[in-house]
């Protein structure tokens, strides 16, 4: 009985360790690209099931137009330490979130707006959408390292 439980636990850990990174990488690329209306690239994803730690490397969101210029947003690394309490609270609890070398590029448009305005418009709820409850989550220990905001 105990050996069976250990085998199931090890199999679940191995499955999470092997399956979560490629699944998360492909889903993040597809869903974020559709949500933002810009091409999103994710370089590498690592997941440690025992530590509940997620690492994402080389995250890029393309700039306006055909995306041939520099990315609108570039993040060298993102590391999230999830708390086990996320499971029974049924909401994400991040014990620590580190964002390494984020670079955000903004440009003013001739009309006075910014080149990110269409992305912000896509993220706003529709005026006729029913009101929803705020998202439930907890975030502790946010760390931004070596970031830049470049405004043209």
PLY file of the C-alpha trace (Angstrom):
ply
format ascii 1.0
element vertex 152
property float x
property float y
property float z
element edge 151
property int vertex1
property int vertex2
end_header
0.00 0.00 0.00
2.74 2.46 0.99
4.83 1.47 -2.02
1.86 2.13 -4.30
1.36 5.61 -2.83
5.05 6.41 -3.26
4.97 5.21 -6.88
1.89 7.35 -7.63
3.49 10.38 -5.96
6.76 9.98 -7.86
4.87 9.47 -11.14
2.81 12.63 -10.55
5.96 14.60 -9.71
7.74 13.30 -12.82
4.74 14.07 -15.01
4.49 17.63 -13.65
8.24 18.17 -14.04
8.20 16.97 -17.66
4.79 18.17 -18.88
4.26 21.57 -17.27
7.11 23.51 -18.97
6.27 22.73 -22.63
2.53 23.01 -21.97
2.90 26.34 -20.19
5.28 27.67 -22.85
2.93 26.89 -25.74
-0.22 28.05 -23.93
1.39 31.28 -22.72
2.58 32.08 -26.23
-0.81 31.40 -27.82
-3.08 32.91 -25.20
-1.01 36.01 -24.44
-0.59 36.72 -28.17
-4.37 36.49 -28.64
-5.08 38.58 -25.52
-2.63 41.38 -26.32
-2.92 41.39 -30.10
0.88 41.26 -30.29
3.26 38.36 -30.89
4.53 36.95 -27.57
7.61 34.73 -27.33
8.69 32.69 -24.33
12.27 31.42 -24.44
12.44 28.80 -21.68
10.15 27.57 -18.91
11.26 25.51 -15.92
9.03 24.12 -13.18
10.03 22.47 -9.93
7.01 20.63 -8.50
8.49 19.98 -5.05
9.46 23.60 -4.51
6.45 24.92 -6.47
8.88 27.24 -8.30
8.38 28.49 -11.84
11.10 30.17 -13.91
10.53 31.84 -17.27
13.44 33.10 -19.37
13.46 35.52 -22.31
9.86 36.77 -22.43
9.19 39.18 -25.31
6.12 41.08 -26.44
6.45 42.49 -29.96
6.09 46.17 -30.66
3.32 47.77 -32.71
2.88 47.13 -36.41
4.57 44.11 -37.91
6.76 43.62 -34.82
9.98 43.99 -36.81
11.40 46.59 -34.42
12.57 46.07 -30.86
10.09 44.37 -28.52
7.62 46.55 -26.62
8.34 44.55 -23.45
11.31 42.32 -22.80
11.96 40.41 -19.56
15.21 38.48 -19.13
13.85 36.33 -16.32
10.82 35.82 -14.12
10.91 33.57 -11.07
7.79 32.77 -9.03
7.71 30.82 -5.77
4.18 29.54 -5.23
2.86 28.66 -1.80
1.29 25.28 -1.11
-1.66 27.18 0.40
-2.67 28.01 -3.20
-4.12 24.51 -3.40
-6.64 24.79 -0.55
-7.33 28.53 -0.98
-8.10 27.90 -4.67
-6.32 31.14 -5.55
-2.67 31.83 -6.45
-0.47 32.68 -3.47
2.99 33.82 -4.54
5.53 33.87 -1.73
8.04 35.66 -3.98
8.10 37.07 -7.49
11.34 38.27 -9.05
11.36 40.05 -12.41
14.86 40.40 -13.87
15.87 43.09 -16.35
12.44 44.20 -17.58
12.64 46.71 -20.44
9.46 48.55 -21.47
9.62 50.70 -24.62
6.97 53.38 -25.10
6.60 55.92 -27.90
4.29 58.91 -28.12
2.09 59.00 -31.19
1.35 62.20 -33.16
-2.22 62.32 -31.73
-0.86 62.42 -28.17
-1.45 58.80 -27.24
1.07 56.02 -26.69
1.89 53.07 -28.92
0.56 50.76 -26.20
-2.96 52.27 -26.19
-4.49 49.52 -28.38
-3.17 46.86 -25.98
-4.70 48.68 -23.02
-8.00 48.99 -24.90
-8.02 45.21 -25.48
-7.53 44.60 -21.75
-10.42 46.84 -20.66
-13.74 45.09 -20.07
-16.51 45.82 -22.55
-18.84 48.61 -21.40
-21.84 46.26 -21.43
-20.02 43.42 -19.67
-21.50 42.34 -16.33
-19.53 43.32 -13.27
-17.37 40.52 -11.89
-15.72 40.00 -8.55
-12.06 41.00 -8.33
-9.49 38.27 -8.92
-8.38 36.50 -5.76
-4.61 36.20 -5.26
-1.85 37.11 -2.84
1.61 38.41 -3.71
4.45 38.82 -1.25
8.08 39.87 -1.81
7.98 41.46 -5.26
11.48 42.22 -6.56
12.33 44.12 -9.76
15.99 43.92 -10.75
17.76 46.19 -13.29
14.67 47.42 -15.12
14.24 50.22 -17.62
11.38 52.24 -19.08
12.40 53.88 -22.35
10.09 56.66 -23.55
10.52 58.14 -27.03
0 1
1 2
2 3
3 4
4 5
5 6
6 7
7 8
8 9
9 10
10 11
11 12
12 13
13 14
14 15
15 16
16 17
17 18
18 19
19 20
20 21
21 22
22 23
23 24
24 25
25 26
26 27
27 28
28 29
29 30
30 31
31 32
32 33
33 34
34 35
35 36
36 37
37 38
38 39
39 40
40 41
41 42
42 43
43 44
44 45
45 46
46 47
47 48
48 49
49 50
50 51
51 52
52 53
53 54
54 55
55 56
56 57
57 58
58 59
59 60
60 61
61 62
62 63
63 64
64 65
65 66
66 67
67 68
68 69
69 70
70 71
71 72
72 73
73 74
74 75
75 76
76 77
77 78
78 79
79 80
80 81
81 82
82 83
83 84
84 85
85 86
86 87
87 88
88 89
89 90
90 91
91 92
92 93
93 94
94 95
95 96
96 97
97 98
98 99
99 100
100 101
101 102
102 103
103 104
104 105
105 106
106 107
107 108
108 109
109 110
110 111
111 112
112 113
113 114
114 115
115 116
116 117
117 118
118 119
119 120
120 121
121 122
122 123
123 124
124 125
125 126
126 127
127 128
128 129
129 130
130 131
131 132
132 133
133 134
134 135
135 136
136 137
137 138
138 139
139 140
140 141
141 142
142 143
143 144
144 145
145 146
146 147
147 148
148 149
149 150
150 151
